[in-house]
Amino acid sequence: LETPVPQSFEVYIVQIGAFSTLERAKEFAEQSRETLTKDIKVEFNEMKNLYVVWIHPPFQDKISAENYRTELGKNEEFKDAWIVTIASKK
């Protein structure tokens, strides 16, 4: 009998900032919440050694993420937003 393999799929996170201190990241997240009326998460990224700020929830497909990032880019504050692809387990 074959063991079922857990389905893994990709989700797309639109990251809007990265900061060296939690304080700055939280401040930016707070302002962004008001500007964008979206849920914003702050997470410590060990590989980059930075606090990253991203839009929650992640996007299920790349096109939606790219469209959203394009919209964000019209706002000077978010012109450096970028997309991170992560493997997620359903």
Order of alpha helices (4+ residues) and beta strands (2+ residues): beta-alpha-beta-beta-alpha-beta
